[in-house]
Amino acid sequence: MRLLNNNTHTVLKKILFVIVLVHSVVPVYAQKDNVYSNLRKKYADDNAVFVSRKDNVELKFEKGQLMVYSSNYEELLLLTDKTSGYSERNVYWSSFSEIQDLDARSLIPDGNSYKTIKVKDFSKTNEISEGTFYDDARSYKFIFPGLVNGARSIISYTEKLKDPHLFGSFDFASFAPTEDVEYSVTFPSTVKIHYKLFHINDSALHFTSKVSGKTTTYTWKMNRVKKIKEEENMPNFSYFTPSIVVLIDQYTEDNKTVKVLADTNDLYNWYYSFVRNVDTSVSPEVKQVVDSITNGITDNLDKVRKIFYWVQNQVTYIAYEDSLGGFIPREASLVCSRRFGDCKDMASTLMEMIKAAGLNAYQTWIGTRDIPYTFEDVPAPISTNHMICTYIQNGKYYFLDATGKDSPFDFPTSMIQGKQALIGMGKDKYQIIRVPVMDTDKNIYYDSIHIQLNKTHIQGVGILKTRGYNKIILEWRLQNMDKKDEHQYLVGLLQKGNNKFSLDSSSYENLNDRDHDLGIHYSFGLPDYAQQNGNEIYVNTHLEKIHMNDLLDADRIAPYNIEFKTIDKSISTLDIPAGYKVSYLPDNVNYNGPLGGFKVNYIVKDNVITSSTYFHLNTLMVWPKDFDEWNKMIRALSHAYTESVTLAKQ
Amino acid sequence: MLRKVILSVLISCIAISLSAQQYSFLKPDPEYKSYKWDDSAKLHTLSADEMKLNEVIIKDKRIIEYYFVAQDTLAMFTTHHFIARVNSDKAIEENNTVYISLANDVKVIDIKARAIDKDGRVTMLNTKNIKDVDNYQNLGPFRIFAIDGVEKGGEVEYLYTVRHQVNVFGTEYINRSALHKDIEVDLYSPSHLVFISKSYNGFPDMVVDTLATTKRHLAAQGHNIEGYEPNEEFSAGDGALLRMEYTIAYNKASNDPDKRLYDYNDFCQWLYATLDKSTDKQDVKVATKIIDTMKLKNLSDEDKIKYIESRVKTSVQVREDAGGEDAMSLQNIFKNRVCDAIGIMKVYKLLFDAAGIKHEIVMTSDRYNKPFDGDFDSRTYLQNYLIYFPTTNNYIAPTEIASRYGFVPSDWICEKGFFMHSITVGKDVQTGVGKVRELPCNDYKTSMGEIYANVKFDFDMGVANLHFKQTFSGYEAYSIQPFYTYLSEQDKKDYLNKVFQSYFPDAKPTNAKASGYSESDLYKNPFVVEADISTNSVLEKAGNKYLFKAGELIGPQSQLYNDTTRHTPIENHYNHGYHREISFEMPEGYKVTNLNAANMDVYDSTSSAKKTMEFHSYYKVDGNKVIIYCDEYYSALRYPISMYQQFRTVINASADFNKLVLFLEKK
């Protein structure tokens, strides 16, 4: 029976969501309308285009406070009958902002003009994402009525931002291509701002500056901006789509100059204001816990390790975003007793517990790999989304992220590798240090099997060893699986050759031991795998074909994101059956490129054929300029896999 | 969408019809008031085996009560008392937060929760952790809470009671896969309101408590119930869940105490009365005019039905939120091109009446949700509308845009349904009568997937070049044929690439195209995709010999190689079959040494007359051309667990064929 593979499923699912709209009776709108027909031609591959998107920001003082008013306007033109995906929209806000003058309307083609239907129903919705317990982010959700081919949907509103630190960034690209896009900032002469552009070719951008009385307006315009396309394993789109960040350096009001976000000093001072008042005195309860877990340990690093593992084990991660609570960590004694917390709760708990052990550790702000910015480029809260704790000993930095459940000590979670950490060390004292990227040899996936042939049937034993992130991921799965699902999971993990693979036995080595490689010992059968042809037997010894056909589409736009650097090793040793000899052994293949490489080797020795594949990946991101190189490497590897060993009867 | 309509009707008449004039207002308190948890919480004793499980549900008690809070005000209370042992991070995450839906005016009466750690220390629910959310993931308002102090080896316990608007039927599930040591369900109602229930798939039976005097009480108890196995393939999905249905059946205090309330007939009368009441002369005139302009006179009944259906489906969209009085007139429906389910039923009824086509309205369920039960009348089964035509013995699905005549959603047939038609009583007053009947399965030949692959080898390049064509008909085309036309050019390209790459992962298809997706093609002609492909994924090498992986040309196949214990019967979405032709040219100077490996015939019965599933492959040689044929079909939708081994062998036969390798060597 036909089996749909996952990819096809996703496409089909996507199609199934399409609610087909009536088409044959609707006259295709207004051949006379030049705008429509021009855009229809220009964007033949698309279902909709933004005729215009604008965000005009005004900074102004109200009662001595600097307020940010951001007036948004967007006009989307529908180019095909596939309109249903565009009818539902949201306008978002949080406890730091409010939405004013929200207006949404559909313009429906009606003869030579348009009929306007205003949206009446805006429903307030909580935006709580998967894995978050509570979040005070909100949205107005609404539906544009009556959208048909040729219709336009228009949204306009003003967002009032109450804290200038949370201003401001703008993406020139959106989910549909944009014909005209404009971003502007108007500010009084007493306000100083700076800005930085990302992924914008200068010639594509039109910048103007206009002074009018005591205010200045900067305007940035672009035309024909491509849409952001959803692609597999893409990084956050801010890594490759055009955007701008505008930050307020400082402002002067009533002869008082207030610094906002001119540089990292300002950012740190602002963050510090949130943690300054958190009670960090060691509570007796916390002291008691720390004493009990560090009892008898003299080495400082061992104490910190124990404390880190305790928090990892005992505190469950629950994301909890509640207005300023999103910035202010809860106290350790509370977190310890409730046994759950979010990242900053875990960070402050670690810090306080380490303090209770008589040592020092630091609150650390960091952006995960979802965020492309450095603190120097963007000294603003949009550069961080995570908190950890840093411990320093003999000049070495230990980045402690207890949200990563199975991370060994001194092994940062994969999502913060290579990112800058802003380490808070008290008032006006901080350091910016880069978290290391864990090297390939720290993340090993090594599967080795010893197989014997009985005619075409294979019987084998194997060991799968994993280290680093490979181990962390696997270990979490194994620990949290129902016993009855475990066998099926292991079959999926260890399956090789084809789906006739049967797993006969399995056992673990170092499961629940964070500091050593995890091993899975197993034995398996694989009926009808080898091919018998008269006096010859053909065996493709690459039972596991790592990265076979992992090709990137030539027209892919987004870079290809890789979670961690790794070495994948696969080795099989085959006993040559009695009465047979090797009559053909494929050539060895070596490949070394800038992104990584592989070795496929065959050795015959003492009646045993050893085939090995050694694949290493040397990068965390494959950029479009490297797609050809990537595909070249993968094609060479895939081709190497197509060779079989021939055994002939003696 | 229909349920919403029915519910609003029910709710509005509930107080009037269910309260009794002579009913005494003296009554005991609702049960939740006296139901308490054990104030001295301690860890429960578990067996050594149970201690090894990641999660054990120690107690799952549910109390449902219908209760008169005032003379004429019936309320519904539900209480849930839950205790689980948690032994993994995932189990903690699943149990330390609780989500209570407040949709439809649900009021929370009380929430209690606590955690017991592995040393027996108790942490009570911190009221600061209770949050109200206006609209949680677009499912409406929720009250959510997080329980402090939960750790591995400990227990989570919560007990809450909510008050709902009255719903006179409902369903209880056991839908977690953990071990349930103890499950209890109680259903209480005033003694004159008789509820009945039925359990399915191993949910414990509800038994009448004969000792109860002041209330009617049904109760079920179960021990050591393993939850549903969600991973089983070829099973009926949610339809296989452990489930209990309950519904009101009698009001013993009414004038007609033995009249069965809310049964299928009752619904039928309501439906036809509603359609009748909303129809005026103007509607009939509009319908007649539309039919007149269609000029159907010389067509057969079948062609008339198809024409009318196609016309309505391309003009009117059915949407849940498009109801209301105003939206019921035919004139408005065709003007606004949108209406709700009941509106579209009216449209079809009047059009078919005007065209003189006999028809019956059918209601049934989605059998992957709940298979229709003709022996237990509950509104829960009246989920979906169909229209049946006695003269052609076929159906349409009015609410389903992707469906056309003869191809109503496959999960709504192959089960029973309630068939209704109108009769005229008195002067021009219409009502309905109905009967439970079978909705037959489709013939597998109407739903085929076919593959035609024409291969040429290029040994110098180590690739196979082929023209690859795949066709889908009937239900095999259901998820793509009606939608393809609405995809953007980019999405069409992406779709085709994905299809071909699912067979040949390294392929960059050229001349890729699709056909057979216009309105007139739907389920009449197959949906076809084809392309030219160059691939190294089906050709391997061993020295100077080539290994042609011919089996891969039929694509990845479902398999049941693992011989595990089967828990649920086999169920398919629809009957279907496959036909494949793989042809290749023998390269000059080469021969195939093992063509016989392509011969397979596996079926479910030794007597060929009784075959209901088969995989059959064979080959023909024509000059230097070899053609391998491969036919497969499944013509009985369901098999009992006892047939599982036979089902496996046929399923696995196609998966075995998928591994067929032919040896090409020099002559």
Chai-1 contact restraints between the chains, C-beta under 6 A:
chainA,res_idxA,chainB,res_idxB,connection_type,confidence,min_distance_angstrom,max_distance_angstrom,comment,restraint_id
A,M1,B,S558,contact,1.0,0.0,6.0,A-B,restraint_1
A,M1,B,I651,contact,1.0,0.0,6.0,A-B,restraint_2
A,M1,B,S654,contact,1.0,0.0,6.0,A-B,restraint_3
A,R2,B,G449,contact,1.0,0.0,6.0,A-B,restraint_4
A,L3,B,P556,contact,1.0,0.0,6.0,A-B,restraint_5
A,L3,B,Q557,contact,1.0,0.0,6.0,A-B,restraint_6
A,L3,B,S558,contact,1.0,0.0,6.0,A-B,restraint_7
A,N5,B,S502,contact,1.0,0.0,6.0,A-B,restraint_8
A,N5,B,P556,contact,1.0,0.0,6.0,A-B,restraint_9
A,N7,B,K498,contact,1.0,0.0,6.0,A-B,restraint_10
A,T8,B,K498,contact,1.0,0.0,6.0,A-B,restraint_11
A,T8,B,S502,contact,1.0,0.0,6.0,A-B,restraint_12
A,V11,B,Y495,contact,1.0,0.0,6.0,A-B,restraint_13
A,V11,B,K498,contact,1.0,0.0,6.0,A-B,restraint_14
A,L12,B,S479,contact,1.0,0.0,6.0,A-B,restraint_15
A,I15,B,F483,contact,1.0,0.0,6.0,A-B,restraint_16
A,L16,B,S479,contact,1.0,0.0,6.0,A-B,restraint_17
A,V18,B,F483,contact,1.0,0.0,6.0,A-B,restraint_18
A,V18,B,Y486,contact,1.0,0.0,6.0,A-B,restraint_19
A,V20,B,I401,contact,1.0,0.0,6.0,A-B,restraint_20
A,V20,B,Y486,contact,1.0,0.0,6.0,A-B,restraint_21
A,V22,B,T314,contact,1.0,0.0,6.0,A-B,restraint_22
A,V22,B,S315,contact,1.0,0.0,6.0,A-B,restraint_23
A,V22,B,Q317,contact,1.0,0.0,6.0,A-B,restraint_24
A,V22,B,R337,contact,1.0,0.0,6.0,A-B,restraint_25
A,S24,B,T314,contact,1.0,0.0,6.0,A-B,restraint_26
A,V25,B,S315,contact,1.0,0.0,6.0,A-B,restraint_27
A,D45,B,S488,contact,1.0,0.0,6.0,A-B,restraint_28
A,D45,B,E489,contact,1.0,0.0,6.0,A-B,restraint_29
A,D45,B,Q490,contact,1.0,0.0,6.0,A-B,restraint_30
A,D46,B,S488,contact,1.0,0.0,6.0,A-B,restraint_31
A,N47,B,S488,contact,1.0,0.0,6.0,A-B,restraint_32
A,D81,B,Y486,contact,1.0,0.0,6.0,A-B,restraint_33
A,K82,B,Y486,contact,1.0,0.0,6.0,A-B,restraint_34
A,K124,B,D134,contact,1.0,0.0,6.0,A-B,restraint_35
A,T125,B,N135,contact,1.0,0.0,6.0,A-B,restraint_36
A,N126,B,V133,contact,1.0,0.0,6.0,A-B,restraint_37
A,N126,B,D134,contact,1.0,0.0,6.0,A-B,restraint_38
A,N126,B,N135,contact,1.0,0.0,6.0,A-B,restraint_39
A,F133,B,T97,contact,1.0,0.0,6.0,A-B,restraint_40
A,F133,B,A146,contact,1.0,0.0,6.0,A-B,restraint_41
A,Y134,B,K131,contact,1.0,0.0,6.0,A-B,restraint_42
A,T316,B,I92,contact,1.0,0.0,6.0,A-B,restraint_43
A,I318,B,A146,contact,1.0,0.0,6.0,A-B,restraint_44
A,R338,B,D148,contact,1.0,0.0,6.0,A-B,restraint_45
A,R339,B,G149,contact,1.0,0.0,6.0,A-B,restraint_46
A,R339,B,E151,contact,1.0,0.0,6.0,A-B,restraint_47
A,K405,B,D89,contact,1.0,0.0,6.0,A-B,restraint_48
A,N480,B,S88,contact,1.0,0.0,6.0,A-B,restraint_49
A,N480,B,D89,contact,1.0,0.0,6.0,A-B,restraint_50
A,N480,B,K90,contact,1.0,0.0,6.0,A-B,restraint_51
A,D482,B,N54,contact,1.0,0.0,6.0,A-B,restraint_52
A,N498,B,K659,contact,1.0,0.0,6.0,A-B,restraint_53
A,N499,B,Q559,contact,1.0,0.0,6.0,A-B,restraint_54
A,K500,B,Y561,contact,1.0,0.0,6.0,A-B,restraint_55
A,Q531,B,V661,contact,1.0,0.0,6.0,A-B,restraint_56
A,N533,B,T593,contact,1.0,0.0,6.0,A-B,restraint_57
A,N533,B,F663,contact,1.0,0.0,6.0,A-B,restraint_58
A,Y538,B,A542,contact,1.0,0.0,6.0,A-B,restraint_59
A,N549,B,P505,contact,1.0,0.0,6.0,A-B,restraint_60
A,N549,B,D506,contact,1.0,0.0,6.0,A-B,restraint_61
A,Y584,B,G543,contact,1.0,0.0,6.0,A-B,restraint_62
A,T642,B,E540,contact,1.0,0.0,6.0,A-B,restraint_63
A,E643,B,K541,contact,1.0,0.0,6.0,A-B,restraint_64
A,S644,B,E540,contact,1.0,0.0,6.0,A-B,restraint_65
A,S644,B,A542,contact,1.0,0.0,6.0,A-B,restraint_66
A,T646,B,A542,contact,1.0,0.0,6.0,A-B,restraint_67
A,T646,B,G543,contact,1.0,0.0,6.0,A-B,restraint_68
